[in-house]
């Protein structure tokens, strides 16, 4: 028995959707996507600076 089987994840997602509503999930997804993009762009900038220093 797995800790997080697909059935468990769907059940958790469904309960969260009922509690918070679809608009909160849209905002959460948008914020998460922006955070990941910003993180990747900063990592690329830092990586370029590190290569120039050495």
Secondary structure, DSSP 8 states (H G I E B T S, - for coil): --SS-HHHHHHHHHHHHHHH-HHHHHHHHHHHHHHHHHHHHHHHHHHHHHHHH-
